[in-house]
Amino acid sequence: MTDRGGALTALEQLAVVLAGFGAGILTSSVGIASLLSFPVLLAVGIPPVVANVSNTLGLILGGVGGVVGYREELREEPALTRRIVILTGIAGAVGAALLLALPESVFVAIVPWLILGTCVLVGVQPRLSRWLAERRGGGQRTTLTPTTTVFVFLTGVYGGYFGAGAGVLMVATLALGLDVAFRIVSAIRTTSVLAANAVAGLIFLAVAEVDWLAAALLAVGSIGGGYVGARVARRMPATLLRILIVVAGVVAAVLLWTDTV
């Protein structure tokens, strides 16, 4: 436990649980979970790096709930899912190492612009994908190309390092690099972010300072929220879900930008 000058009050504990539930829903739907839960941890007095580490650990169960909710979609592309999970798991370890080795300001400064750029990609993805299909003469892409592999890996690195908006980045990468249904993209996105967080979490357990109470409270809330978010998102029309992802991403970028200026 970190020294905050006192334990969390009952009201603060409730706030963290509710933040975990909301973050779990966002994990499985629009992919900006940390933009809800991370500020709450800061607000109750947890130092930024410890909050980031505790947040990553606390939201792992939210990802598990999301994967359970998306289990039908994940069965449709098992080989692709396994490949992406392994790739992002390795990348998550790299991101965790960067968090422990580099000043947080180095990476966070570019994150808002990165998220805004990917929001544009998510928004124009249907037209861009059609244009790309016409140029390559059609065909269905259900395996990772070298370019898509690189961007999946980089997104996994970001997920292990900080994670806010990592789901939006992964949606843009997978939607542009693959020809699979958007609901399957959402399912793989949730699973890949879970992989990055889980590996990063193992590293944090070994070498980083953790606020165990905050992590546990987030976990309690997030597992139910992750399942609910997946069940809701899988029933949304792809266009509506895409719009919500873009809106959420823009909000995330603005919030991060105001914190860094």
N, C-alpha and C positions, 0 to 999 in steps of 0.2 A: 504493500500500500504506500502511496506517496504521501508526503507531508503537506497537507493543504491548510494546516492550522485548525483542523477539526474534521470529524467524520461527516459524511453526507447526511443531511437531514432527511426525514421521511418524505417530505415534499420533493426534495432533490432526487431521491431514489425513484420516486414515482415518475418524475420527469424523464429520467434516464431510461426507465422501462418503456415508457410511451414513445420516446425517441427511437428505441430499438425496434418497436413494433412498426412505426412509420418507416424507418430505414429498411426494414425487412420487406415491406411492400414495395418500396422504391427499388430495392435490389432486383426484384423479379419483374418489375414493370418498365421503369424508365431509366434505371441504372445510375442514379446519383445519390445513393444511400448515405454516403459520408457527409454530404452537404447538409443533411439533417442532424445526424448523430454527433458528428465531430464538434460543431459549434455548441451543442448542449453540454458536452464534456468540458469544453473551455469555460462555459458559463458557470458551471458548478465549482470551478477553481482548480481543475487539473491542468498541469503544465502542457504546452503544445505537443512536444515529442511524446510524452507519456500518454497523452490523450490519443494521439495518432496510433500508437502501438496498441493501447487498450481497445480502441475503436475497431482496429483490424481483427483482433481476437474475438471481440464481442459479436461481430457481424458474421462470423463463420457459420454459425448455426442458422442465420437468416438465409445464407446461400444454400444450406442443406435443405431447408424448408422449400426454397424455390425450386431446387432440383427435383424434389419429390412431387411438387405441383406440376412440373413440366415433364414428368416421366414418360408420358405418351409421345411427346414430340422427340425426346431424346432417343427413343427406340427406332425412329425413322432413319437416323444417320449415325449409327453407333461407331463406325470406323472413323468418320470425320470428327466426331465428338472426342473420341479417345486421343486422336492426334493433337487436337487443339488443347485438351486438358494437360497432356504431357508437356506441350510447348509452353503454355502459360504457367504451369507449375515451376518449370525451370526458370522462366523469366521472373516469376514472383520472388525467387531466391535472390536474383540479381538486384531487383528493386529494393528488397529488404536490406541488402548489404549497402546500397547507396544511401538509404535513409540513415543508417548508423554511421556512415563515413563522411557524408557531405552536409553542408549547411542546408537547412530546409529552403531557405530563400533562393538558392541556386535554381531549383526545379520549379518551385511554386510560381516564380515570376513569369514563366512562359505558359503555365497551365491554362489561364483564362483564354488566351488566344488560341491555344490548341483545341480547347473544347468548342469555342465558337466556330473554328474551321470545320470540325467534325459535325457540328450541328448543320452547317450548310450542306455537307456531304449527305447526311441522313435525309435532309429535306429534298435534295435533287436526285437521290439515289435511283428512283424508278426510271426517270428519263435518262440518266447517265448510264444505267445498266442496259437499257434498250439500245442506246447509241453504241455502247461497247459491243453488244451482241451483234449488231448490224455490221460493225467493222471486222469482227472476227468470223462472220458468216454463220452465226447461230451456234448451237451446241449448248449443252448443259454443263456447268462447272460445279462439280460436287467434290473436288479434291483441291487442296491448297496449292496455289502456284508459288514460286519462289518469292514474288513480290508480296503476296498476301501473307506468307509465312513470316516475312520480316516485320510487317506491320502488326501481326498478331503477337509476335514476340515483344515488340516495343510497347504495345499496350499492356501486356502482362508485366513488363518491367515497371511501368507507371502504376499499375494496380498494386504491386508489392511495395512501391515507394510511398505513395500517398493515397491514390485510389479514387478521389472525388472526381466523378465523371468518367471513370474507366469503362463503365458499362456503355456509355454513349460512344466512346471511342471504338469499343469492340463491335457495337452494332454497325457503325459506319464501315469498319474494316471488313466484316463478314458479309454485309449486304452488298458491297461493291465487288468483293472478291469471289463470291459464290452465287450460284443460281439455285437457291433453296427458298422455301416459303419463309415469310417474315416471322411467323410464329416459331419456326425452328431456329432461325437466327436468334430470337429472343431467348430460347431455351439454352442454346449453346453459349450465348453471352453470359447468362446467369451461371452456368457450370464452369466456364473458363475463369470468370472473376472469382468464384469460390476456390478454384485451384490455386490461383495466384495468392489469394488471401491466406489459404490454409498453409501453404509452404512458407510464406512470409511469417505467419503466426508461429510456426515451429521454431524459426530462427529467433524471433522475438522472445519466445519462452526461454530460450537458452541464454541470451546475452543482453536483453533489454529490460528496462524497468517497466513494470506493469501495475496499473491500478486494478487489482483483482475484483474489487466490489463493482466498479464501473463496468468492467468487462462482463462479469456475470449478469448484471442487470440488463445490459444490452442483449446478451445472449437469450435471456428469458423472453424478452419482447420480440426479438428479431426472428426467432424460429417460426412463430405463428404468423408474423407479418410476411415472411418470405413465401410461405405456402399460400396465404390469401392473395398476395400480389400476383403469383403465377397463375392461380385459377382465374383471377379477374382479367389479366393481360391476355391469356390464351383465347378468351372469348371476344376480345376487341377486334374490330376491323383493322387491317394492317395500316390503313391511312390514318385512322384516329390514333393508333399507338405511335405511329411515326411522328405525328403532330405533337403529341404529349412529350415524346423524347426530345424533340427539338426545343420546345418551350422549357422543359426542365433543364436542358443543357445550357440554354441562354441564361436562365436564372442562376445556374451554378457558376457560369463564367463571370457574371456580374458580381455575385457575392464574393468570389475569389479575388476578382480584380480590386474591389473596394478594400479588401483586407491587405492588399500588397502595394497600394499607392498611399 
